[in-house]
Amino acid sequence: MQVTEKLPLIRPTTKISGNQFVTSIDFTLGTDRATAANRVSLLLNNIASLKDHLKLWCKKNGKPLTAGDDLINSNKDVAIIHDLWNLDKHAELNRSRSGLSPRLLEDARTALTLKGGGNVPPMVTIPLFGGGATQAQGEASLRIVAIVVDKDGKSLGDLEAVSLRAVAAWEAEFVKTGVKLVPPPERQKEYARLSGLLQAIGLRYRAELPTGSTSLLMKVNDGKVQVEVYDKLGKKITDIPSDKTSNALRELLQNTFQSSVSPDHDGIVAII
């Protein structure tokens, strides 16, 4: 939920005390609470409504009408979004499809986020002494953020990350049912970025991979990075990390991808 266009409106403030001065900038001023809440509400509605669109398509094309409910019952992220949508509509949740009774920890707000791996390093230019506007470069952006927690207050993750995984799951369900979809350019770009990172790591640590390895499939499950290794015939050879994986490769994979959200529900592929 990017609102980087609001970044130039956020100005640093300076407090002077004697010979000292302190300058700060509050990125939560990017938007007011009502606007942030409306953006969250719209996001939840758009994702949850995919169920009805899929059901209508199935009805018109002679496909089983249970596809949407089956996905909600089997995918945690999809179910969490559905629960949050119902909570947003009805102010209370009588039935939790995820079994987690999720809610937002606090009101949505704006925050500055930095993401590595792009062609241009993430950077924010702040005019401390006037003469310009705050600007973002590379994968730096001002976004509306919110943390999702369960009924006991345990974190279930960032709302945007949960939403992206849910969208990827819905896209996979649409395709499996027979709907033809073309990913938008930004999702194709993100896939290419993650695939490039995975390829670079695979080539760098090729000596640790089994003989005949030609491709990698990376998935992130609850923050844990898992990579499947395949040969040229598409046969799975092994999983990494394993007992034989070096600490260097294990840590690099985890540090690089643990917070990533794959644009493709089936994971990220890289040729090595």
BAMI-784529 format. One record per residue (C-alpha): residue number from 1; x, y, z. Coordinates in pm, 1 decimal, m for minus. Example, Ala and Ser with C-alpha at 12.3 -4.5 7.8 and 13.67 -1.06 7.14 Angstrom:
<sites>
+-----+----------+----------+----------+
:   i :       px :       py :       pz :
+-----+----------+----------+----------+
:   1 :   1230.0 :   m450.0 :    780.0 :
:   2 :   1367.0 :   m106.0 :    714.0 :
+-----+----------+----------+----------+
</sites>
This chain:
<sites>
+-----+----------+----------+----------+
:   i :       px :       py :       pz :
+-----+----------+----------+----------+
:   1 :      0.0 :      0.0 :      0.0 :
:   2 :    238.3 :    259.4 :   m128.6 :
:   3 :    183.2 :    631.4 :    m66.5 :
:   4 :    530.5 :    754.2 :   m162.2 :
:   5 :    372.5 :   1051.5 :   m340.0 :
:   6 :    305.3 :   1189.8 :      9.3 :
:   7 :    673.7 :   1180.3 :    107.2 :
:   8 :    762.4 :   1533.8 :    m14.1 :
:   9 :    490.9 :   1670.3 :    216.5 :
:  10 :    668.5 :   1538.5 :    527.1 :
:  11 :    912.7 :   1795.6 :    659.8 :
:  12 :   1179.0 :   1747.8 :    926.0 :
:  13 :   1145.4 :   1945.7 :   1247.9 :
:  14 :   1435.1 :   2097.6 :   1438.9 :
:  15 :   1449.7 :   2179.4 :   1808.0 :
:  16 :   1724.7 :   2410.8 :   1931.9 :
:  17 :   1849.5 :   2405.4 :   2287.6 :
:  18 :   2146.9 :   2627.9 :   2358.0 :
:  19 :   2429.4 :   2529.6 :   2124.1 :
:  20 :   2265.5 :   2202.1 :   2029.6 :
:  21 :   1990.1 :   2115.8 :   1786.4 :
:  22 :   1796.4 :   1795.4 :   1722.6 :
:  23 :   1632.9 :   1727.4 :   1385.9 :
:  24 :   1368.6 :   1454.6 :   1343.8 :
:  25 :   1119.3 :   1344.9 :   1083.2 :
:  26 :    793.3 :   1162.5 :   1152.7 :
:  27 :    697.7 :    934.5 :    864.3 :
:  28 :    363.0 :    852.5 :   1026.6 :
:  29 :    249.0 :   1195.6 :    905.1 :
:  30 :    225.8 :   1060.1 :    549.8 :
:  31 :   m150.2 :   1019.6 :    583.4 :
:  32 :   m418.8 :   1055.9 :    847.8 :
:  33 :   m571.3 :    759.3 :   1030.4 :
:  34 :   m902.6 :    777.5 :    844.8 :
:  35 :   m732.1 :    760.3 :    504.7 :
:  36 :   m510.0 :    473.1 :    616.5 :
:  37 :   m813.0 :    286.6 :    755.8 :
:  38 :  m1002.6 :    335.5 :    429.5 :
:  39 :   m708.9 :    200.6 :    226.9 :
:  40 :   m693.0 :   m107.0 :    449.7 :
:  41 :  m1069.4 :   m159.5 :    422.6 :
:  42 :  m1054.0 :   m134.5 :     43.3 :
:  43 :   m761.3 :   m376.2 :     29.4 :
:  44 :   m943.2 :   m637.8 :    237.2 :
:  45 :  m1261.6 :   m598.6 :     34.3 :
:  46 :  m1084.8 :   m631.4 :   m300.8 :
:  47 :   m905.8 :   m951.8 :   m199.7 :
:  48 :  m1198.1 :  m1118.8 :    m21.8 :
:  49 :  m1432.2 :  m1038.6 :   m311.9 :
:  50 :  m1220.2 :  m1256.1 :   m541.0 :
:  51 :  m1416.1 :  m1550.8 :   m401.7 :
:  52 :  m1741.1 :  m1422.9 :   m556.0 :
:  53 :  m1573.9 :  m1341.6 :   m888.7 :
:  54 :  m1428.3 :  m1693.0 :   m905.1 :
:  55 :  m1763.4 :  m1847.2 :   m809.2 :
:  56 :  m1941.6 :  m1656.6 :  m1085.9 :
:  57 :  m1679.3 :  m1762.3 :  m1342.8 :
:  58 :  m1713.0 :  m2125.3 :  m1232.3 :
:  59 :  m2092.6 :  m2103.7 :  m1258.9 :
:  60 :  m2071.1 :  m1969.5 :  m1614.8 :
:  61 :  m1811.4 :  m2223.9 :  m1721.5 :
:  62 :  m1944.5 :  m2538.0 :  m1558.5 :
:  63 :  m1675.7 :  m2566.3 :  m1291.3 :
:  64 :  m1723.1 :  m2671.4 :   m926.4 :
:  65 :  m1856.5 :  m2383.4 :   m719.7 :
:  66 :  m1659.7 :  m2486.1 :   m409.3 :
:  67 :  m1317.8 :  m2367.3 :   m535.6 :
:  68 :  m1322.6 :  m2041.1 :   m338.3 :
:  69 :  m1433.4 :  m2195.2 :    m10.2 :
:  70 :  m1184.6 :  m2479.4 :    m55.4 :
:  71 :   m902.4 :  m2226.8 :    m83.8 :
:  72 :  m1016.4 :  m2032.4 :    222.6 :
:  73 :  m1029.6 :  m2356.4 :    421.0 :
:  74 :   m682.1 :  m2467.9 :    310.4 :
:  75 :   m474.4 :  m2147.8 :    293.1 :
:  76 :   m394.8 :  m1958.3 :    613.4 :
:  77 :   m323.6 :  m1621.5 :    448.9 :
:  78 :   m642.9 :  m1632.3 :    241.8 :
:  79 :   m843.9 :  m1724.1 :    551.7 :
:  80 :   m684.4 :  m1445.0 :    757.1 :
:  81 :   m779.0 :  m1185.5 :    495.6 :
:  82 :  m1133.7 :  m1323.7 :    483.5 :
:  83 :  m1157.9 :  m1299.6 :    862.7 :
:  84 :  m1024.9 :   m942.9 :    866.6 :
:  85 :  m1273.2 :   m848.7 :    594.6 :
:  86 :  m1565.1 :   m987.5 :    796.0 :
:  87 :  m1435.4 :   m813.1 :   1108.6 :
:  88 :  m1411.6 :   m486.0 :    915.7 :
:  89 :  m1768.0 :   m523.9 :    787.0 :
:  90 :  m1941.9 :   m643.7 :   1102.9 :
:  91 :  m1717.1 :   m501.4 :   1380.4 :
:  92 :  m1703.1 :   m849.1 :   1535.3 :
:  93 :  m1608.0 :  m1195.4 :   1420.5 :
:  94 :  m1856.4 :  m1467.4 :   1507.9 :
:  95 :  m1685.6 :  m1735.3 :   1299.9 :
:  96 :  m1314.1 :  m1741.5 :   1221.4 :
:  97 :  m1235.4 :  m1921.9 :    895.1 :
:  98 :   m866.8 :  m1929.8 :    988.4 :
:  99 :   m932.6 :  m2040.9 :   1345.7 :
: 100 :   m702.6 :  m1757.9 :   1459.5 :
: 101 :   m956.8 :  m1476.8 :   1512.8 :
: 102 :   m711.7 :  m1224.2 :   1361.7 :
: 103 :   m719.4 :   m849.8 :   1415.1 :
: 104 :   m493.4 :   m552.0 :   1359.7 :
: 105 :   m265.3 :   m484.1 :   1654.3 :
: 106 :   m321.2 :   m109.1 :   1618.8 :
: 107 :   m454.7 :    140.9 :   1368.3 :
: 108 :   m284.8 :    141.4 :   1028.1 :
: 109 :    m21.2 :    413.7 :    978.8 :
: 110 :    242.2 :    519.3 :    731.6 :
: 111 :    606.2 :    412.8 :    763.2 :
: 112 :    922.7 :    426.9 :    556.7 :
: 113 :   1026.9 :     88.1 :    416.8 :
: 114 :   1355.8 :     m8.4 :    254.8 :
: 115 :   1403.5 :   m310.6 :     30.1 :
: 116 :   1738.9 :   m430.7 :   m101.6 :
: 117 :   1824.9 :   m621.5 :   m418.2 :
: 118 :   1729.9 :   m361.0 :   m676.6 :
: 119 :   1951.4 :   m194.1 :   m935.1 :
: 120 :   1948.3 :    126.5 :   m728.5 :
: 121 :   2024.0 :    103.1 :   m353.8 :
: 122 :   1732.2 :    217.5 :   m136.6 :
: 123 :   1793.2 :    574.8 :    m26.7 :
: 124 :   1601.1 :    862.6 :    127.3 :
: 125 :   1717.4 :   1221.5 :     90.5 :
: 126 :   1603.2 :   1446.1 :    376.5 :
: 127 :   1660.2 :   1824.2 :    350.7 :
: 128 :   1773.2 :   1890.8 :    706.9 :
: 129 :   1847.8 :   2256.6 :    643.4 :
: 130 :   1568.3 :   2336.3 :    397.8 :
: 131 :   1597.9 :   2389.4 :     26.6 :
: 132 :   1415.0 :   2083.5 :    m98.1 :
: 133 :   1168.5 :   1802.5 :    m37.9 :
: 134 :   1213.5 :   1457.2 :    111.6 :
: 135 :   1269.9 :   1210.5 :   m173.0 :
: 136 :   1296.7 :    832.1 :   m206.4 :
: 137 :   1516.5 :    640.3 :   m448.8 :
: 138 :   1545.0 :    273.7 :   m542.5 :
: 139 :   1332.7 :     37.7 :   m334.1 :
: 140 :   1261.0 :    295.8 :    m64.2 :
: 141 :    894.7 :    384.2 :    m23.6 :
: 142 :    638.1 :    531.0 :    211.2 :
: 143 :    370.8 :    271.7 :    280.8 :
: 144 :     63.4 :    214.9 :    493.0 :
: 145 :    151.8 :    m59.0 :    740.7 :
: 146 :    m30.6 :   m264.5 :   1001.8 :
: 147 :     55.5 :   m574.1 :   1202.4 :
: 148 :   m187.9 :   m866.7 :   1215.9 :
: 149 :   m215.9 :  m1062.0 :   1542.1 :
: 150 :   m424.1 :  m1358.6 :   1655.0 :
: 151 :   m671.8 :  m1372.1 :   1940.9 :
: 152 :   m384.7 :  m1406.0 :   2191.3 :
: 153 :   m191.7 :  m1111.1 :   2050.8 :
: 154 :     68.8 :  m1326.1 :   1873.3 :
: 155 :    197.1 :  m1169.1 :   1554.1 :
: 156 :     77.3 :  m1322.8 :   1228.1 :
: 157 :    283.9 :  m1084.8 :   1016.0 :
: 158 :    262.6 :   m758.4 :    827.9 :
: 159 :    m76.8 :   m697.6 :    665.7 :
: 160 :     71.4 :   m618.7 :    324.8 :
: 161 :    281.3 :   m936.7 :    323.9 :
: 162 :    m20.2 :  m1148.4 :    425.8 :
: 163 :   m225.1 :   m975.6 :    155.3 :
: 164 :     31.8 :  m1037.0 :   m118.0 :
: 165 :     53.7 :  m1405.8 :    m29.7 :
: 166 :   m325.5 :  m1428.1 :    m30.9 :
: 167 :   m342.9 :  m1262.8 :   m374.2 :
: 168 :    m80.6 :  m1504.1 :   m508.8 :
: 169 :   m284.7 :  m1795.8 :   m372.1 :
: 170 :   m603.1 :  m1663.7 :   m535.5 :
: 171 :   m420.4 :  m1615.9 :   m865.8 :
: 172 :   m298.9 :  m1975.6 :   m852.2 :
: 173 :   m654.6 :  m2092.6 :   m777.5 :
: 174 :   m793.9 :  m1892.5 :  m1070.5 :
: 175 :   m534.9 :  m2042.3 :  m1305.7 :
: 176 :   m594.7 :  m2394.7 :  m1173.1 :
: 177 :   m966.5 :  m2350.5 :  m1237.7 :
: 178 :   m902.1 :  m2242.4 :  m1595.4 :
: 179 :   m896.7 :  m1861.8 :  m1585.7 :
: 180 :   m618.7 :  m1704.5 :  m1792.9 :
: 181 :   m432.6 :  m1431.6 :  m1604.4 :
: 182 :   m143.6 :  m1202.4 :  m1694.0 :
: 183 :     55.6 :  m1075.9 :  m1392.5 :
: 184 :     83.6 :   m694.8 :  m1377.8 :
: 185 :    425.4 :   m540.1 :  m1460.7 :
: 186 :    518.3 :   m466.5 :  m1099.6 :
: 187 :    467.3 :   m830.1 :   m998.8 :
: 188 :    670.0 :   m947.9 :  m1297.5 :
: 189 :    944.4 :   m706.9 :  m1193.9 :
: 190 :    945.5 :   m837.0 :   m836.8 :
: 191 :    958.7 :  m1197.0 :   m959.0 :
: 192 :   1257.1 :  m1112.6 :  m1181.3 :
: 193 :   1432.9 :   m941.8 :   m889.1 :
: 194 :   1389.4 :  m1237.7 :   m654.9 :
: 195 :   1483.9 :  m1485.7 :   m928.1 :
: 196 :   1801.9 :  m1289.4 :   m998.8 :
: 197 :   1900.1 :  m1294.4 :   m632.6 :
: 198 :   1835.8 :  m1668.8 :   m611.1 :
: 199 :   2036.1 :  m1732.9 :   m928.3 :
: 200 :   2331.7 :  m1530.9 :   m798.0 :
: 201 :   2334.4 :  m1730.2 :   m473.3 :
: 202 :   2304.4 :  m2060.4 :   m661.5 :
: 203 :   2598.1 :  m1976.7 :   m887.9 :
: 204 :   2807.7 :  m1851.3 :   m598.2 :
: 205 :   2755.5 :  m2172.2 :   m399.5 :
: 206 :   2735.4 :  m2415.3 :   m691.8 :
: 207 :   3011.4 :  m2626.4 :   m532.5 :
: 208 :   2770.8 :  m2711.9 :   m248.9 :
: 209 :   2497.2 :  m2829.6 :   m485.4 :
: 210 :   2471.8 :  m3186.7 :   m617.0 :
: 211 :   2622.6 :  m3269.1 :   m955.8 :
: 212 :   2372.7 :  m3206.8 :  m1232.9 :
: 213 :   2186.8 :  m2924.7 :  m1058.5 :
: 214 :   2036.9 :  m2688.1 :  m1315.7 :
: 215 :   1753.0 :  m2502.0 :  m1142.6 :
: 216 :   1628.4 :  m2391.0 :   m803.2 :
: 217 :   1278.2 :  m2340.9 :   m663.9 :
: 218 :   1255.8 :  m2115.7 :   m358.1 :
: 219 :    961.7 :  m2082.2 :   m119.0 :
: 220 :    919.1 :  m1898.4 :    209.8 :
: 221 :    691.6 :  m2059.0 :    468.6 :
: 222 :    634.4 :  m1861.9 :    789.4 :
: 223 :    968.3 :  m1684.9 :    743.6 :
: 224 :   1161.6 :  m2007.3 :    679.6 :
: 225 :   1339.6 :  m2021.2 :    343.8 :
: 226 :   1334.9 :  m2355.7 :    161.4 :
: 227 :   1496.6 :  m2429.4 :   m174.7 :
: 228 :   1438.0 :  m2734.1 :   m394.5 :
: 229 :   1715.3 :  m2834.6 :   m635.6 :
: 230 :   1630.6 :  m2987.8 :   m976.1 :
: 231 :   1822.5 :  m3147.0 :  m1264.9 :
: 232 :   1783.0 :  m3071.8 :  m1636.5 :
: 233 :   1497.0 :  m3322.8 :  m1666.8 :
: 234 :   1298.5 :  m3145.1 :  m1396.9 :
: 235 :   1359.4 :  m3415.5 :  m1138.5 :
: 236 :   1403.1 :  m3300.8 :   m781.7 :
: 237 :   1748.1 :  m3385.8 :   m646.3 :
: 238 :   1749.7 :  m3245.6 :   m293.8 :
: 239 :   1635.1 :  m2974.4 :    m55.8 :
: 240 :   1843.9 :  m2698.5 :     95.0 :
: 241 :   1925.9 :  m2610.0 :    358.2 :
: 242 :   2007.7 :  m2960.9 :    474.8 :
: 243 :   2251.6 :  m3118.5 :    719.3 :
: 244 :   2524.3 :  m3072.7 :    456.9 :
: 245 :   2452.9 :  m2704.7 :    389.1 :
: 246 :   2720.5 :  m2463.0 :    508.9 :
: 247 :   2629.3 :  m2198.3 :    762.6 :
: 248 :   2726.7 :  m1930.5 :    509.3 :
: 249 :   2475.5 :  m2051.6 :    248.3 :
: 250 :   2207.8 :  m2119.1 :    508.7 :
: 251 :   2238.3 :  m1767.9 :    656.3 :
: 252 :   2255.8 :  m1598.7 :    315.5 :
: 253 :   1935.6 :  m1764.4 :    197.2 :
: 254 :   1756.3 :  m1681.7 :    519.9 :
: 255 :   1875.5 :  m1321.2 :    539.1 :
: 256 :   1801.4 :  m1255.2 :    171.6 :
: 257 :   1454.1 :  m1403.8 :    142.0 :
: 258 :   1297.2 :  m1443.4 :    487.4 :
: 259 :   1089.5 :  m1125.8 :    449.4 :
: 260 :   1016.7 :  m1172.6 :     78.4 :
: 261 :    672.8 :  m1238.2 :    m64.2 :
: 262 :    671.5 :  m1437.7 :   m386.2 :
: 263 :    449.4 :  m1294.6 :   m662.8 :
: 264 :    393.9 :  m1658.1 :   m764.9 :
: 265 :    218.0 :  m1887.6 :   m520.3 :
: 266 :    429.8 :  m2179.7 :   m647.7 :
: 267 :    756.5 :  m2005.8 :   m557.6 :
: 268 :   1053.8 :  m1846.4 :   m734.4 :
: 269 :   1251.5 :  m2034.5 :  m1001.7 :
: 270 :   1610.9 :  m1960.6 :  m1099.5 :
: 271 :   1828.3 :  m2128.9 :  m1362.9 :
: 272 :   2189.3 :  m2194.1 :  m1260.6 :
+-----+----------+----------+----------+
</sites>
